[in-house]
Amino acid sequence: MAREAPRQFPLDLPVDARFGAEDYFVADANRSAHGLVMRWPDWPDRIVLLAGPEGSGKSHLGAIWAERVGAATPGGAREALDHAQSPEAPPILLDGCDRDSADETALFHLLNAVREHRGHLLLTARDTPTLLWPKLPDLASRMRALPVARLEPPDDATARAVLVKLLDDRQLRVEADVVEFLARRCERSLGAIRELVEELDRESLARGRAVGRGLAADVLARIWDRGD
């Protein structure tokens, strides 16, 4: 009886994700949001909210915009407020303004400061304001009035392009027919595609094998079983 090759224990090494403009795929799902963000400074408002679910490419698009316009990229609303209070301040990117640790009072004052000093601000969040966020009423009313660049769930072309990019980020060489096999069967969200590639990478290292059709099918089956 043939023995299965022993499984290895892969290390969780950092991945060199590329956030350059050449790595961003513009398709129907993100074309409108990309167009609005990149129209700067010809925005409909001095502040724009870039909204999309986890893994939808908000940080990537924000990074492209920040690089293009020379924007400041502070780590939080309070630091961003320090930037905004100068009339000579560059545009500001505040990524993840809706994260649990976000300072809503500082964000409220940031919006006011950007308008007062005639600056520009790109905010990213997982969604537009809801009953649960923001909790500060005055901030909620200001956020609801902002123009929104919304990232939609990916279509087939976008899903396939993102899958290829993430495989390449991890230096996983996968035949075109296997990529097509995965693209036709994976969940249509960029977060799910990211999870799929992480699982493929781990399984490939554990088995000491390239990502072929059989390995890909096993990983997809495991992900589907978890979702049931």
C-alpha positions as CSV (number, residue, x, y, z in Angstrom):
1,M,0.0,0.0,0.0
2,A,1.4,3.4,-1.0
3,R,2.0,5.6,2.0
4,E,0.9,9.3,2.0
5,A,3.8,11.7,2.2
6,P,4.2,13.2,5.7
7,R,2.6,16.6,6.2
8,Q,4.9,19.5,7.0
9,F,4.0,22.2,9.4
10,P,4.1,25.5,7.4
11,L,5.3,28.7,9.2
12,D,2.9,31.6,9.0
13,L,5.3,33.9,7.2
14,P,4.4,37.5,6.2
15,V,3.2,38.0,2.6
16,D,4.5,40.8,0.5
17,A,1.1,42.2,-0.7
18,R,1.5,44.7,-3.5
19,F,-0.6,47.9,-3.3
20,G,0.7,49.6,-6.4
21,A,-1.6,51.1,-9.1
22,E,-0.4,48.4,-11.6
23,D,-1.7,45.7,-9.2
24,Y,-5.3,47.2,-9.0
25,F,-7.8,45.6,-11.3
26,V,-10.6,48.0,-12.5
27,A,-13.8,46.1,-13.5
28,D,-17.5,46.7,-13.3
29,A,-17.6,46.0,-9.6
30,N,-15.2,48.8,-8.7
31,R,-15.2,51.1,-11.7
32,S,-17.5,53.7,-10.3
33,A,-15.7,53.9,-7.0
34,H,-12.3,54.0,-8.7
35,G,-13.5,56.7,-11.0
36,L,-14.9,58.9,-8.2
37,V,-11.8,58.6,-6.0
38,M,-9.4,59.2,-8.9
39,R,-11.3,62.3,-10.0
40,W,-9.6,64.3,-7.2
41,P,-9.6,67.2,-6.8
42,D,-12.8,67.3,-8.8
43,W,-14.8,65.6,-6.1
44,P,-18.5,66.4,-5.3
45,D,-17.4,67.3,-1.7
46,R,-14.1,67.9,0.2
47,I,-14.7,64.6,2.0
48,V,-15.5,61.3,0.3
49,L,-16.3,57.9,2.0
50,L,-14.9,54.8,0.3
51,A,-17.1,51.9,1.5
52,G,-16.9,48.2,0.9
53,P,-16.8,44.9,2.8
54,E,-13.8,43.3,4.3
55,G,-11.2,42.4,1.7
56,S,-12.9,44.5,-1.1
57,G,-9.8,46.5,-1.9
58,K,-10.5,49.7,0.1
59,S,-7.0,50.0,1.5
60,H,-5.5,49.2,-1.9
61,L,-7.5,51.9,-3.7
62,G,-6.8,54.3,-0.8
63,A,-3.1,53.7,-1.0
64,I,-3.1,54.3,-4.8
65,W,-4.9,57.6,-4.3
66,A,-2.6,58.6,-1.4
67,E,0.5,57.9,-3.5
68,R,-0.9,59.8,-6.5
69,V,-1.9,63.0,-4.6
70,G,0.8,63.0,-1.9
71,A,-1.7,62.4,0.9
72,A,-0.9,62.1,4.6
73,T,-1.7,58.7,5.9
74,P,-2.2,59.0,9.7
75,G,-2.9,56.0,11.8
76,G,-6.0,57.3,13.5
77,A,-8.5,60.2,13.6
78,R,-6.7,62.1,16.3
79,E,-3.4,62.1,14.4
80,A,-5.3,63.0,11.2
81,L,-6.9,66.0,13.1
82,D,-3.4,67.3,13.8
83,H,-2.7,67.3,10.1
84,A,-6.0,68.9,9.1
85,Q,-5.6,71.9,11.4
86,S,-3.0,73.5,9.1
87,P,-4.1,75.4,6.0
88,E,-1.0,74.0,4.2
89,A,-2.0,70.4,5.0
90,P,-1.9,67.9,2.2
91,P,-5.0,65.7,1.5
92,I,-5.5,63.0,4.1
93,L,-6.4,59.3,3.9
94,L,-7.9,57.8,7.0
95,D,-8.2,54.1,6.5
96,G,-10.7,52.1,8.6
97,C,-12.5,55.0,10.2
98,D,-15.2,52.6,11.5
99,R,-12.9,50.2,13.3
100,D,-13.8,49.4,16.9
101,S,-11.0,51.4,18.3
102,A,-11.8,54.5,16.3
103,D,-12.2,57.8,18.2
104,E,-15.6,59.2,17.1
105,T,-15.1,62.5,18.8
106,A,-11.8,63.1,17.0
107,L,-13.4,62.0,13.7
108,F,-16.2,64.5,14.2
109,H,-13.7,67.3,14.8
110,L,-11.6,66.0,11.8
111,L,-14.5,66.5,9.4
112,N,-15.1,70.0,10.7
113,A,-11.4,70.9,10.5
114,V,-11.1,69.6,6.9
115,R,-14.0,71.9,5.8
116,E,-12.7,74.8,7.9
117,H,-9.3,74.7,6.3
118,R,-10.6,73.7,2.8
119,G,-8.7,70.5,2.8
120,H,-9.5,67.1,1.3
121,L,-10.2,63.8,3.1
122,L,-10.7,60.2,1.9
123,L,-12.3,58.0,4.6
124,T,-12.5,54.2,4.2
125,A,-15.1,52.0,6.1
126,R,-16.7,48.6,5.8
127,D,-20.1,50.2,5.2
128,T,-22.0,53.5,5.2
129,P,-23.4,54.7,8.5
130,T,-25.9,52.4,10.2
131,L,-27.9,52.4,13.4
132,L,-24.9,50.9,15.2
133,W,-22.2,53.1,13.7
134,P,-21.3,55.9,14.4
135,K,-22.7,56.1,17.9
136,L,-22.1,59.9,18.1
137,P,-25.3,61.5,16.7
138,D,-23.6,64.6,15.3
139,L,-21.0,62.5,13.6
140,A,-23.6,60.1,12.2
141,S,-25.5,63.0,10.5
142,R,-22.3,64.4,8.9
143,M,-21.2,60.9,7.7
144,R,-24.7,60.3,6.1
145,A,-24.3,63.5,4.1
146,L,-21.0,62.4,2.5
147,P,-20.7,61.3,-1.1
148,V,-20.0,57.5,-1.2
149,A,-17.6,55.6,-3.5
150,R,-19.0,52.1,-3.0
151,L,-17.1,48.9,-3.9
152,E,-19.5,46.2,-5.0
153,P,-19.0,42.4,-4.8
154,P,-16.7,41.2,-7.6
155,D,-17.9,39.9,-10.9
156,D,-16.2,36.9,-12.6
157,A,-13.5,38.9,-14.3
158,T,-12.6,40.7,-11.1
159,A,-12.6,37.5,-9.0
160,R,-10.3,35.8,-11.5
161,A,-7.9,38.8,-11.6
162,V,-7.7,39.1,-7.8
163,L,-7.2,35.4,-7.5
164,V,-4.2,35.5,-9.8
165,K,-2.8,38.6,-8.0
166,L,-3.0,37.0,-4.6
167,L,-1.5,33.7,-5.8
168,D,1.3,35.7,-7.3
169,D,1.8,37.7,-4.1
170,R,2.5,34.4,-2.4
171,Q,4.6,33.2,-5.3
172,L,2.3,30.3,-5.9
173,R,2.6,29.1,-9.5
174,V,-0.8,27.6,-10.5
175,E,-1.8,26.4,-14.0
176,A,-4.4,28.4,-15.9
177,D,-6.9,25.5,-15.8
178,V,-6.6,25.3,-12.0
179,V,-7.1,29.0,-11.7
180,E,-10.3,28.8,-13.8
181,F,-11.4,25.8,-11.7
182,L,-11.0,27.9,-8.5
183,A,-12.5,31.1,-10.0
184,R,-15.7,29.3,-11.0
185,R,-16.3,27.7,-7.6
186,C,-15.1,30.2,-5.0
187,E,-17.4,32.6,-3.1
188,R,-17.8,35.9,-4.8
189,S,-16.2,38.2,-2.2
190,L,-12.7,39.5,-2.1
191,G,-12.3,38.5,1.5
192,A,-13.3,34.9,0.7
193,I,-10.9,34.8,-2.2
194,R,-8.1,36.0,0.1
195,E,-9.0,33.3,2.6
196,L,-9.0,30.7,-0.2
197,V,-5.5,31.7,-1.3
198,E,-4.2,31.5,2.3
199,E,-5.6,28.0,2.6
200,L,-4.1,26.9,-0.7
201,D,-0.7,28.2,0.4
202,R,-0.9,26.4,3.7
203,E,-2.0,23.2,2.2
204,S,0.6,23.3,-0.6
205,L,3.4,23.8,2.0
206,A,1.9,21.1,4.3
207,R,1.8,18.5,1.5
208,G,5.0,19.7,-0.2
209,R,3.1,19.8,-3.5
210,A,2.2,22.4,-6.1
211,V,-1.4,23.6,-6.2
212,G,-3.1,21.2,-8.7
213,R,-6.7,20.3,-9.3
214,G,-6.9,17.7,-6.5
215,L,-5.4,19.9,-3.9
216,A,-7.6,22.8,-5.0
217,A,-10.7,20.7,-4.8
218,D,-9.8,19.5,-1.3
219,V,-9.3,23.1,0.0
220,L,-12.6,24.2,-1.6
221,A,-14.4,21.3,0.0
222,R,-13.0,22.1,3.4
223,I,-14.1,25.8,3.1
224,W,-17.6,24.7,2.0
225,D,-17.9,22.3,4.9
226,R,-17.0,25.1,7.4
227,G,-19.7,27.3,5.9
228,D,-22.5,24.7,6.3
